[in-house]
């Protein structure tokens, strides 16, 4: 289960995009 790391990265990218 390595989805937590992906989620953390996606969350950061989302914040950077401003979504």
Secondary structure as UniProt FT lines:
FT   HELIX           3..17
//
